[in-house]
Amino acid sequence: MWRETLDNVSLKDKGVRVMFTAGKIDNVAPSESVYKFFVKTIGGETKNSPDVRFFMPGRMNRYARDYDHAMMIAADDLASELLPDVLKWIDL
């Protein structure tokens, strides 16, 4: 059922702003899986845009550490390190 639902999802040119977030060391929702859904959902384009962003905080993307699933919502430095980038993207 989920496969059929996901196979038909497309947000390209729908006027929807979406940020896909993935922790670099997330074992619950691995970043590779989230990225595949990001690419499929926006129609195969792999570049970030003002309306769609793939956000994967981790050392390779200039953050102090790699994040796992729980850290993406409850890390001590979440507000100081990740939230500014999220707010900047949503223009707050």
Sequence and secondary structure as in RCSB ss.txt:
>XXXX:A:sequence
MWRETLDNVSLKDKGVRVMFTAGKIDNVAPSESVYKFFVKTIGGETKNSPDVRFFMPGRMNRYARDYDHAMMIAA
DDLASELLPDVLKWIDL
>XXXX:A:secstr
 HHHHHHT   TTSS  EEEE  TT SSS HHHHHHHHHHHTTS  S  SSEEEE  SGGGT SS   TTHHHH 
TTIIIIIHHHHHHHTT 
